[in-house]
Amino acid sequence: MDRYLKTNITNDLNSKIVLLTGPRQSGKTTLAKKITPSYDYLNADLSEDVLIIKEKKWDRNKQLIIFDELHKIDKWKKFIKGIYDKEGVTPQLLVTGSAKLDTYKKVGDSLAGRYFQYRLYPLDLHELKLYWQTDDQQQAFSRLMSCSGFPEPFLSGEQTFYRRWQKSHHDIILRQDLIDYESVRNIKSIEILVELLRQRVGSGVSYANLAHDLQRDPNTIKRWCTILENMYIIFRATPYHNNIARSILKEPKFYFYDTALIANEGAKLENLTAFSLLKWLHWLEDVKGYNVSLNYCRTKDSREIDFMCTIEDRKYFIEVKTSDHNLSPHFAFFRKFHPNAHYVQLVLNLDRDYTYQDGTKIMRLIPWLRDIDLNLV
């Protein structure tokens, strides 16, 4: 199946270096190799390819040069900047990596004005609607919940395969990538941290409480969470507070790119929704250049809305429910501070959609996430 960024990347390669990042095994290399049959692929994990890269001996008769995991080479930004400044994009230059390349600002010179960056994420309902040859929304949703949106386990459709894949995936990231990317010694403690975060999906996370559980200081826990974010294991929704009284300003919520990793069904549903929102927001940012953010709202007296998405000056308050078709009473409170925002309650088990006089909606979750491009514009 084609991926949702292919056309955009193909067009940008004509004038810019393209940096393509995203979780390990989300399909970056497969996508890169499908852009054109005329490519030279070099992987910085392979010693023989590293030698070719350093000696600049790739096949310049190819249309596209793919540098995979280039950030593992010292001063990689200075290196690719020199190639671009001297040779331009003939051949085209695509750099991929399973870590956030913009976190390595200390390495090399700035690439400002020379690149466009994309984030490739696992499959979601919207992408599957466009590129997967089936009209069965329920089947797609069930696979995402049980096998994740990572292409290999999703396409297998088997939970046994997913569990075996997930163990290998988890081991590679924590025991190989973590050592490659960061000077981290206590791998076991970070594994425990991942498990604690998995149990807290959908809840605000206190660094102090995690530090107590792991017998570490809060700053260490905060740094480890940032590392896990940079390696595309988790992502955060931060609390929104502008113009909302009695708001809690500190505790983020953390979610996983592997949506099937969560055991609790309600938390898993919220995680899947959070991931779908993040993926669409980052598409708007990477492709359209919009300013976007993913937040949640919670006050000290426990009024809470699961998500608040911002796209430029437009705001969307989104509540997620498994079966409750009664409108959340917290919408009315937040509407006092943001009367022009959009308010929607997404319900998994719902027979029909509802719209209230003030514009607030209760909608079926699966169709809404499938058509997310129509709902967040």
Summary of the structure (lengths in Angstrom):
residues: 377
radius of gyration: 21.5
end to end distance: 25.8
largest distance: 66.9
contacts: 1179
relative contact order: 0.10
helix: 44%
strand: 20%
